[in-house]
Amino acid sequence: MGLLKGIFYFYVNGFREMKVGKQLWLLILLKLFIMFVIIKLLFFRSKTPNFDNKSDKAIYYREQLTN
């Protein structure tokens, strides 16, 4: 358990002493947020209507695939 604790404190202390690294991590997290949340909301919206049960959903998809 002491080895894991030492590794954990190594990374925590290293992150605390960073100057430019904190800003770079902030930029990386901001870019990931934009990529996975904003772009998903804008470009990958669900265009299918909501269904009450699975049989209606199956009928809708069968008609869409065969047309």
Contacts in CASP RR format, 6 or more apart in sequence:
PFRMAT RR
TARGET T0000
AUTHOR 0000-0000-0000
METHOD contacts of the structure
MODEL  1
MGLLKGIFYFYVNGFREMKVGKQLWLLILLKLFIMFVIIKLLFFRSKTPN
FDNKSDKAIYYREQLTN
15 22 0 8 1.000
48 60 0 8 1.000
49 60 0 8 1.000
51 57 0 8 1.000
51 60 0 8 1.000
END
